[in-house]
């Protein structure tokens, strides 16, 4: 494998990658509405000559190159978040504006740029005859922004494909990432008794109950586990609501939504137990009777754009790949070969589909992607054009490097 030739060949497709990137940005593709961008990806896969292209029942697109023993998957989720308030944007978020060799628009960083690099890596592999004892699956997955990992829980549990290693192409700023904190979504409900607001002593105010619990939840941050690599576990209240007969009444129920980030060594059982302990410290018993509070892990059961529902628990496990693992060594060697420098090996701040590939299902997973995660979900969503070319070269080199790397 001539690494320099790989970079030269990737560079030849710079203009094609720019067009493909801009075309995807121009197609709004929020979670559960990805059908049109999936079809656009299918067109590009056909153009570059994938050996097989299929769209599964959930609506994920999978393109195959080769038919060797080692099954390698590279993944980009191709759904995006919304644009929020259009007034905050200095340009059309669906234009794909180019300025100073950077492409701007919703999905540029998070994370359609990874798809561009992967598709043209397949072209480079075919151009240079780099097929070997591997089968490469390039996947464009859906629903990640709504429920990270759901797509891969389905792919792996239903055996759509069975990879031995997965490369996540979420933005890493062209660094190599080998893990991130997990997360989970926890609901706490308090049960009071409604009465007329003119005589609150006749009832039990569910909001007053919740205020005490929320204070105790905040204090959990002082004692959650820390990890030298991944950092500290955290919890925050991200939403609050109540039920009340009227605005002249004492509320009978209150609800908070907790965003819990899990560091290495924390589990869903330990996280739930900590919240239940906070409830007790606030002075309430666990239950769903008047004067009690109930703690539960939430579920996701919304159908994909195809109408297919695959209910999952909103628990997204922490994962860390050891630096000496074959996948990590292969990523480092691929980086050095095509980019000519030593890579930074680090971790993501946010969560990715790795929560399912490795966190839940134990498939070794490594990360490398174009763009910087600091622009994800912002009005500055962007990807440097050079990143697309360099990511393409990395993805073209990785399969051969992986096959030739010893366990």
C-alpha positions in Angstrom: 0.0 0.0 0.0 1.5 3.3 -1.1 0.2 5.9 1.4 1.3 8.9 -0.6 -0.5 7.6 -3.6 -3.7 7.3 -1.5 -3.5 10.9 -0.6 -2.8 11.9 -4.2 -5.8 9.9 -5.4 -8.1 11.4 -2.7 -7.1 14.8 -3.8 -8.3 14.1 -7.3 -11.8 13.9 -6.0 -11.8 17.2 -4.1 -14.4 18.9 -6.4 -16.6 15.8 -6.4 -16.5 15.8 -2.6 -17.4 19.5 -2.4 -20.4 19.0 -4.6 -21.6 15.9 -2.7 -21.2 17.7 0.7 -23.1 20.8 -0.5 -25.8 18.6 -2.0 -26.4 16.9 1.3 -26.5 20.2 3.2 -29.2 21.4 0.8 -31.5 18.6 1.8 -33.1 19.1 5.3 -32.7 15.8 7.1 -33.7 16.0 10.7 -34.2 12.8 12.6 -37.1 10.8 11.3 -37.1 12.7 8.0 -33.9 11.4 6.3 -35.4 9.7 3.3 -34.3 12.3 0.6 -30.7 12.5 1.8 -30.6 8.7 1.9 -31.5 8.6 -1.7 -28.9 11.2 -2.5 -26.2 9.1 -0.8 -27.4 6.0 -2.8 -26.9 8.0 -6.0 -23.3 8.8 -5.0 -22.6 5.2 -3.9 -23.8 4.0 -7.3 -21.7 6.6 -9.1 -18.4 5.6 -7.4 -19.1 1.9 -7.9 -19.9 0.2 -4.6 -20.3 -3.6 -5.0 -23.6 -3.7 -3.1 -26.0 -1.0 -1.8 -29.0 -1.7 0.4 -31.4 0.2 2.6 -32.6 -1.7 5.7 -36.1 -1.7 7.3 -35.2 1.2 9.6 -34.0 3.2 6.6 -30.2 3.0 7.2 -28.2 2.9 3.9 -25.3 0.4 3.7 -22.8 0.2 0.9 -20.3 -2.7 0.5 -16.9 -2.9 -1.0 -15.1 -6.3 -1.2 -16.0 -9.7 0.2 -13.1 -10.7 2.4 -13.0 -12.3 5.8 -12.6 -9.3 8.0 -15.8 -7.3 8.2 -15.2 -3.6 8.8 -17.9 -1.0 9.2 -17.5 2.8 8.9 -20.5 4.8 10.1 -21.8 8.3 9.7 -25.2 9.2 11.0 -26.8 11.4 8.4 -29.6 13.0 10.3 -29.2 16.5 11.7 -30.7 18.7 14.4 -32.9 21.5 13.4 -31.8 25.1 12.6 -33.4 26.8 15.6 -34.1 30.5 15.1 -33.2 31.4 11.5 -32.4 35.0 12.6 -29.3 33.7 14.4 -27.8 32.5 11.1 -25.7 34.9 9.0 -26.3 32.7 5.9 -28.8 30.1 4.6 -28.2 27.0 6.7 -29.2 24.9 3.7 -27.1 26.6 1.0 -23.7 24.9 1.6 -21.9 28.2 1.5 -18.1 28.1 0.8 -15.8 30.7 2.4 -12.1 30.5 2.9 -12.1 26.8 1.9 -14.7 25.9 4.5 -18.2 24.6 3.8 -20.9 26.0 6.1 -24.4 24.6 6.7 -26.5 22.4 8.9 -24.9 18.9 9.1 -21.5 20.0 7.8 -19.7 19.1 11.1 -22.3 16.8 12.6 -21.9 14.8 10.6 -22.4 14.4 6.9 -18.8 15.2 6.2 -17.9 11.8 7.4 -20.2 10.3 4.8 -18.5 12.3 2.0 -15.0 11.0 3.1 -16.2 7.4 3.4 -17.9 7.2 0.0 -14.9 8.6 -1.8 -12.6 6.3 0.2 -14.4 3.5 -1.5 -13.6 5.1 -4.9 -9.9 5.4 -4.0 -9.8 1.8 -2.8 -11.2 0.6 -6.2 -9.0 3.0 -8.2 -5.8 1.7 -6.5 -6.8 -1.9 -6.2 -6.6 -1.8 -2.4 -9.3 -4.5 -1.9 -8.0 -7.3 0.3 -9.1 -9.9 2.8 -11.8 -7.6 4.1 -15.4 -6.5 3.5 -16.0 -2.8 4.1 -19.5 -1.6 4.9 -20.1 2.1 4.7 -23.2 3.0 6.7 -25.4 6.1 6.7 -27.5 5.7 9.8 -30.7 7.5 10.9 -32.3 8.7 14.1 -29.0 9.3 15.9 -29.9 12.9 17.0 -33.1 11.6 18.5 -31.7 8.4 20.0 -28.0 7.8 19.6 -27.1 4.2 19.1 -30.7 3.0 18.3 -29.8 2.4 14.6 -26.7 0.3 15.5 -28.6 -1.6 18.3 -31.0 -2.6 15.5 -28.2 -3.4 12.9 -26.3 -5.6 15.3 -29.1 -7.3 17.2 -30.9 -8.1 14.0 -27.7 -9.1 12.2 -28.1 -6.7 9.3 -24.3 -6.8 9.2 -21.8 -8.3 11.7 -18.6 -6.2 11.8 -15.6 -7.1 13.9 -14.6 -3.4 14.1 -16.4 -0.1 13.6 -15.0 3.3 12.7 -17.2 6.2 13.9 -16.8 9.2 11.7 -18.3 11.9 14.0 -16.2 15.1 14.1 -12.8 14.6 15.8 -10.9 17.5 14.1 -8.9 14.8 12.4 -7.8 13.4 15.7 -8.3 9.7 16.8 -10.9 9.2 19.5 -11.1 6.0 21.5 -14.1 6.6 23.7 -16.5 8.9 25.4 -18.8 9.2 28.4 -22.1 7.5 28.2 -25.4 9.0 29.0 -29.0 8.2 30.1 -32.3 10.0 30.4 -34.0 9.7 33.7 -37.5 10.9 34.7 -38.5 11.9 38.2 -42.2 12.4 39.0 -43.6 13.8 42.2 -47.2 13.0 43.3 -49.1 15.6 45.3 -52.8 16.4 45.9 -54.5 19.2 44.1 -56.7 21.8 45.9 -57.8 25.4 45.4 -54.9 27.8 45.4 -56.6 30.0 48.0 -56.1 27.3 50.6 -52.9 25.5 49.7 -52.7 23.8 53.1 -55.5 21.5 52.0 -53.3 19.9 49.3 -49.8 18.7 48.7 -47.9 20.8 46.2 -46.0 18.5 43.8 -43.8 21.5 42.6 -42.6 22.2 46.2 -41.7 18.6 46.5 -39.8 18.6 43.2 -37.9 21.8 44.2 -36.4 19.9 47.2 -35.5 16.9 45.0 -34.0 19.1 42.2 -31.7 20.7 44.8 -30.5 17.3 46.0 -30.0 16.2 42.4 -27.8 19.2 41.8 -25.7 18.3 44.8 -25.0 14.9 43.3 -22.5 16.5 41.0 -20.2 17.0 44.0 -19.9 13.3 44.6 -20.1 11.6 41.2 -17.3 9.4 39.9 -14.3 10.9 38.1 -12.1 9.2 35.5 -8.6 10.3 34.5 -9.3 9.8 30.8 -13.0 10.4 30.3 -13.6 13.0 33.0 -16.3 13.4 35.5 -19.9 12.1 35.6 -22.5 14.8 35.6 -26.2 15.3 36.0 -28.5 18.2 35.2 -32.2 19.0 35.1 -32.9 19.7 31.4 -36.7 20.0 31.6 -39.5 20.6 34.1 -43.3 20.4 33.9 -46.3 19.9 36.1 -50.0 18.9 36.0 -52.5 21.2 37.7 -56.3 21.6 37.5 -55.9 25.3 36.8 -53.6 28.3 37.4 -55.6 28.8 40.6 -54.8 25.4 42.0 -52.1 23.5 43.8 -50.4 21.1 41.2 -51.0 17.4 41.7 -48.0 16.2 39.8 -44.5 17.5 38.7 -41.9 16.1 36.4 -38.3 16.6 35.7 -36.1 15.2 33.0 -32.5 14.5 33.9 -29.5 14.4 31.5 -27.0 12.1 33.2 -23.5 11.7 31.7 -21.8 8.5 32.8 -18.1 8.2 33.2 -16.1 4.9 33.2 -17.3 2.7 36.0 -20.8 4.2 36.3 -23.8 2.1 35.3 -27.5 2.7 34.8 -28.2 0.8 38.1 -25.8 3.1 40.0 -27.2 6.2 38.4 -30.8 5.4 39.2 -29.8 4.4 42.8 -28.1 7.8 43.2 -31.2 9.7 42.1 -33.4 7.6 44.4 -31.0 8.5 47.2 -31.4 12.2 46.3 -35.2 11.7 46.6 -34.9 10.2 50.0 -32.5 13.0 51.1 -35.1 15.4 50.1 -37.5 13.7 52.5 -39.7 11.6 50.3 -40.2 7.9 49.8 -40.0 6.1 46.4 -43.4 5.4 44.9 -46.4 6.8 43.0 -48.7 7.7 45.9 -49.4 11.1 47.3 -46.3 12.5 48.9 -44.0 10.2 47.0 -41.6 10.4 44.0 -40.9 7.9 41.3 -37.7 7.4 39.3 -37.5 5.7 35.9 -35.3 5.3 32.8 -37.1 6.6 29.7 -37.9 4.7 26.5 -37.6 5.7 22.9 -40.2 4.2 20.5 -40.7 6.8 17.8 -40.8 5.3 14.2 -38.1 6.1 11.7 -38.8 7.8 8.4 -39.8 4.4 7.0 -42.4 4.0 9.7 -40.4 1.3 11.4 -40.3 1.4 15.2 -37.6 -0.3 17.3 -38.2 0.6 21.0 -35.1 1.0 23.1 -34.2 2.1 26.6 -32.7 5.6 26.8 -29.5 4.2 28.3 -26.3 4.8 26.2 -23.3 3.1 27.8 -19.9 4.5 28.3 -17.1 3.0 26.2 -13.3 3.1 26.1 -11.0 1.3 23.7 -7.6 0.5 25.0 -4.8 2.4 23.3 -3.0 -0.9 22.6 -6.0 -2.5 20.9 -5.6 -3.5 17.3 -8.2 -1.0 16.1 -6.5 1.9 17.8 -3.1 0.8 16.6 -4.4 0.5 13.1 -5.9 4.0 13.3 -2.7 5.5 14.5 -0.7 3.7 11.8 -3.1 4.8 9.1 -2.9 8.4 10.2 0.8 8.4 10.2 1.0 6.8 6.8 -1.3 9.1 4.9 -0.9 12.4 6.9 2.7 12.0 7.8 2.5 13.2 11.5 1.8 11.8 14.9 -2.0 11.9 15.7 -3.6 13.2 18.8 -5.5 10.3 20.5 -8.3 11.6 22.7 -12.1 11.3 23.3 -15.3 13.0 22.4 -17.1 15.4 24.8 -20.5 14.3 23.4 -22.1 10.9 22.7 -22.0 8.9 19.4 -23.3 5.7 18.0 -20.4 4.0 19.8 -22.7 3.7 22.8 -24.3 0.8 20.9 -21.4 -0.6 18.8 -19.0 -0.9 21.7 -20.8 0.3 24.8 -23.8 -2.1 24.5 -22.7 -4.7 22.0 -18.9 -4.9 22.6 -17.7 -4.4 19.0 -14.3 -2.7 19.1 -14.9 0.9 18.0 -12.5 3.8 17.1 -13.3 7.4 16.0 -11.9 9.6 13.2 -13.8 12.3 11.5 -13.5 15.7 9.6 -14.6 18.9 11.3 -14.4 20.1 14.9 -17.1 19.1 17.3 -17.3 22.6 18.8 -19.3 23.6 15.7 -21.9 20.8 16.1 -25.5 22.0 16.6 -24.4 25.7 16.3 -25.1 28.4 13.7 -21.4 28.1 12.7 -21.8 24.4 11.6 -18.8 23.9 9.2 -16.2 21.5 7.8 -12.9 22.5 6.1 -12.6 21.1 2.6 -9.1 19.8 3.4 -10.6 17.7 6.2 -12.8 15.9 3.7 -9.8 15.0 1.5 -7.7 13.9 4.4 -10.5 11.9 6.0 -11.1 10.2 2.6 -7.4 9.1 2.5 -7.5 7.8 6.1 -10.7 5.8 5.5 -9.1 4.3 2.3 -6.0 3.3 4.2 -7.6 1.9 7.3 -9.0 -1.4 6.1 -5.6 -2.7 4.7 -3.8 -1.4 7.7 -6.2 -3.1 10.0 -6.0 -6.5 8.2 -2.2 -6.3 8.3 -2.0 -5.3 12.0 -1.4 -8.2 14.5 -3.8 -8.8 17.4 
